[in-house]
Amino acid sequence: MDFLGISKEVNPSAMNTLRWLIPFLAITLFINAPNCAAQTARAKPAPDTARVDREYALESTMLGYFAPNGARNPTLKANKGDRVRITVTNGETMTHDIVLEKLGIKSKTLQEKGSKTSITFKADKNDTYFCSVPGHRAAGMVGNVEIVEGVISNETIAGQLPMKNGQPVNLGFETGSLTDWTATGDAFTSPLVSQDPSPVHEKDMIIGFEGKHFLSSGGTANYKLTGTLTSVPFTVTQPFAAFKVSGGALQDTRVELVQVGTNKVIYTVTGQGRATLQPVVVDLQPYQRQEIFIRIIDNETGISQIPYIPNDKWAHINFDDFRFYPTRPNFPNELKREDIIILPPLDPVLNAGLSGVEAAKAMTLPKGFTITLAAAEPDVVRPICFTTDARGRLWVVEGHTYPVPAPEGQGRDRILIFEDTNGDGTLDKRKVFMEGLNLVSGMEVGMGGVWLGAAPYLLFIPADFRNDKPLGPPQKLLDGWGTDDTHETLNSLRWGPDGWLYGTHGVFTHSNVGKPGVPASERTKLNAGVWRYHPSTKQFELFAEGTSNPWGLDFNDYGHAFITACVIPHMYHMIQGGRYQRQAGNHFNPYTYDDIKTHADHRHWVGERGPHAGNFRSALAGGGHAHAGAMIYLGNSWPQEYRNDIFMNNINGAKLNQDHPVREGSGYTVTHKPDFLAMNDSWSQWLNMKYDASGSVWAIDWYDKNQCHSSNPDVHNKTMGRIFKITHENDKWVQVDLTKASDKELVNYQLHPNEWYVRQARTILQERGPNKKVHKALKEMLAKNPDATRKLRALWALHVTQGLTEKELTALLSDESEYVRSWAIQLLAEDKTVSPETLKRLVELAQNDRSALVRLYLTSAMQRIDPAQRWDVLDALVQKVENKDDHNLPLMLWYAAEPLAAIDMKRALALAQKSKMPKHLPYTIQRVAAIGTDEAKKLLRELNERVGKLEHSHQNHEIQMVLAKALNE
């Protein structure tokens, strides 16, 4: 058996020796469910009971497939005709499998750590093995199978120890001492180990050292120690060198080769987060006859500063056996630096556990801005959500029940109303609106009362806002909201420009929402996504689905929704009917096939080892993967550079990130600007931010040592909370009460440069209902104002006050602004039906409109109307070649076209053959195949014959492969 786990004619007894498990680097991953379901096998693997000529054992992790000798994604060699078996052991609690690309052989799917699977095949040609779970191959789970001639051997040339004063330098530690080395710090006081498994590592970690000893700076037992070990200088006498290394893939656990005299580091390498020693090869040709020395550094304590994250036991480095070589040696398990994903040092934590006053003083902001403590414990504790009312006051929910729902009627949450009466930034007036609420996670006010997300309910509390009293008990508007994961319940309630109440929902909580008492057939299933509820019609629907655990939602000047998410990339422009990348689970529609990815061109964590690996090491990138809150600043007093930018709190980084959306194609690309604010306090946990009538920004801070959700209530602090106010030197405090404004004044507020006035006034107009004078003034604004954003404000206010006819909306399809045309489309399809006359105009737009944004809104509208009415619009849109590379349109068009196959398979296939969208035809073939009738198979066979007669091209070859698979299944 050689290092890669290969043998000839393996018998059962030899097979027993392959039962190994090398531990995977334990990055803390909060994965509550497997990322994806297993994909359908393309071919059945040969039985594992068959006699095999070569046996390979691999361990699967998101970092790659690892051989017992530590090699990542090793090339698996075989002679032609060999029967080969690859056995895979899952190295983590995550979904993995192994697939051979050319042979089409797929193993069963592994989910639990330690579970095993295998594939057996006849070696015929070179192939690629990989994990078929979406995203895993791209993350690096891919390697090669290579067919070779002759004897497969892994022998390498012998190396020589460096010499000094006629004696070999002690670089293999076979003296059992640190002769020729000088140590500083604690990590190398007793570094030599002579056992395998090692007493300073966990028992299942195989080091694989040669000789009598190897060196470790502490192993997983003493990882908190730090120090440096430096060798004596010695002369480079051969062109190449190699040594063995393992341990942490951390910037501060490394081996350096240093040039004497200049102190220049000529080579550096870390471990790759595994225990097994692997050789690295160094080209020393430029340094022959010069002196160098070795420096082994461990400056990483691994000590976690966050209660829910364990210490990093890989904060150490292992080293052994430095030798010179006359030619470049080849090792089957050579560790290559490009295979190592290195994490930077921990971010410094400047403060923790500060008082509210000290916390405000510790924060750093851009020039011209100040932050003040507006309220703190005991006046506010555990603020979980908040909003502002038309009088500029803050309504804040204290989440005392979280994280465990109380029995019905025993909730402890309460709603507080705060007010700054003199403009000094302090919330000096406070009253309790209601107590005894249960697991509240979102709130909005307006339209006659207070709206609460309190799983399992969406509640409405009718209110007397003049006296700040409830007019009755909470009304249960909807039930069926899940509590599987109580930090992923319905949240971020906000009035949309169209008069609906919008909110978000997390991926690991599964809801089946409907009016109390209605059957399952009248309910809506949802987990991750954006939902909306109409306060007057009582309609509920899923606006867009996907992402992870969004805890922030806002609309820009054009009424476009954006959310912030966690774990997966963080930023999404949410399009009505869109289906977005998911952290876990499957889309409800099984024919989705692919989803829309992030609109950000960046991320806020570092490294390729997954988002959690970058926790507390990502300060320069923005702070980390977890975000809360979303505010698109549309106040009027901050400098123009901040308008329409998105602000979100980076929980792990204790920073207010600032992202900048830029129009591109049908939507946006979102870029990263320098972080707006640093809290400089690891306990800081802002959950949301909102601007007010003066243009200043309020923020609620949960303030808790524990930065992540835990179902254990004792993990979370129960006594702390803060509210802060950010002001710019241009801000001028105002006292307002828009509830006293006349209808005319409310209409005029639609032109105000501060969006706070616009939204509050629109909601009041919506509550007051239709008014002919209001409609007349708004229609004049819509017709005459040259600014598209002001036209939109008039349009939205007309819509929420029922002031537009279908004829008037249809006329707006000719407006010069793409934004107005787009919104006219959405409002025409609001009731999920359009007249024949309107449909004709939509077809004309699909054929002739040059705006990608308009075409995007058309695809959303098509998803809302009966599939039988979609044909002509989609026929025009799918043939627009300019749509094919758009970020959103190809998939949005597929979501609209997918149901057509169930109506008319032949016509759907004809539409797909005309389509210029890159995946339209393959997806349609899959969709028709899923219907599975004799007619479906007949149509696919006929298509296969036609494609076979066409000239050879990559595209036609791809279609033939899809057809072959569909017909075989």
Salt bridges, closest charged atoms under 4 A:
GLU9 OE2 - ARG51 NH2 3.33
ASP53 OD1 - ARG51 NH1 3.48
GLU55 OE1 - ARG85 NE 3.30
GLU59 OE1 - ARG274 NH2 2.41
ASP82 OD1 - LYS8 NZ 3.83
ASP82 OD2 - ARG54 NE 2.75
GLU92 OE2 - HIS96 NE2 2.66
ASP97 OD2 - LYS106 NZ 3.63
GLU101 OE2 - ARG137 NH1 2.82
GLU202 OE2 - LYS313 NZ 3.41
GLU210 OE2 - LYS244 NZ 3.42
ASP252 OD1 - ARG254 NH1 3.19
GLU256 OE2 - ARG254 NE 2.82
GLU256 OE1 - ARG295 NH2 2.83
GLU291 OE2 - LYS164 NZ 3.98
GLU300 OE1 - ARG617 NH1 3.02
ASP312 OD2 - ARG617 NH2 3.94
ASP321 OD1 - ARG323 NE 2.80
GLU334 OE2 - ARG328 NH2 2.85
ASP339 OD1 - ARG72 NH1 3.15
GLU377 OE1 - ARG722 NE 2.91
ASP389 OD2 - ARG393 NE 2.84
GLU398 OE1 - HIS400 NE2 2.88
GLU398 OE1 - ARG414 NE 2.54
GLU408 OE2 - LYS476 NZ 3.10
GLU435 OE2 - ARG414 NH1 3.62
ASP468 OD2 - ARG393 NH1 2.64
ASP468 OD2 - LYS431 NZ 2.85
ASP479 OD1 - ARG523 NH2 2.80
ASP485 OD1 - HIS487 ND1 2.70
ASP485 OD1 - HIS709 NE2 3.14
ASP498 OD2 - ARG532 NH1 2.81
GLU541 OE2 - ARG532 NH2 2.79
GLU541 OE1 - LYS832 NZ 3.76
GLU541 OE2 - ARG864 NH1 2.94
GLU545 OE1 - ARG582 NH1 3.90
GLU545 OE1 - HIS587 ND1 3.17
ASP554 OD1 - ARG494 NH1 3.39
ASP554 OD1 - ARG759 NH1 2.98
ASP557 OD2 - ARG643 NE 3.30
ASP594 OD1 - LYS597 NZ 2.79
ASP595 OD2 - HIS587 NE2 2.83
ASP595 OD1 - LYS597 NZ 2.82
ASP601 OD1 - HIS602 ND1 3.00
GLU608 OE2 - ARG603 NH2 2.90
ASP645 OD1 - HIS660 ND1 2.54
ASP645 OD2 - LYS673 NZ 2.76
ASP659 OD2 - HIS570 NE2 2.70
ASP659 OD2 - HIS602 NE2 3.08
ASP659 OD1 - HIS604 NE2 3.50
ASP659 OD1 - HIS672 ND1 2.99
ASP675 OD1 - HIS672 NE2 3.22
ASP704 OD2 - HIS716 ND1 3.32
ASP714 OD1 - LYS718 NZ 3.50
ASP737 OD2 - ARG466 NH1 3.22
ASP737 OD2 - LYS740 NZ 3.98
ASP743 OD1 - ARG768 NH1 2.64
GLU755 OE2 - ARG759 NE 3.20
GLU755 OE1 - ARG793 NH2 3.15
GLU780 OE2 - LYS784 NZ 3.52
ASP787 OD2 - ARG790 NH1 3.98
GLU808 OE2 - LYS779 NZ 2.80
ASP815 OD2 - LYS791 NZ 3.99
GLU818 OE2 - ARG663 NH1 3.21
GLU830 OE1 - ARG532 NH2 3.19
GLU830 OE2 - HIS799 NE2 3.62
GLU844 OE1 - ARG841 NH1 2.92
ASP849 OD2 - ARG821 NE 2.80
ASP875 OD1 - LYS914 NZ 2.43
ASP885 OD2 - LYS884 NZ 3.07
GLU898 OE2 - ARG927 NE 2.69
GLU942 OE2 - LYS938 NZ 2.71
GLU958 OE2 - LYS919 NZ 3.17
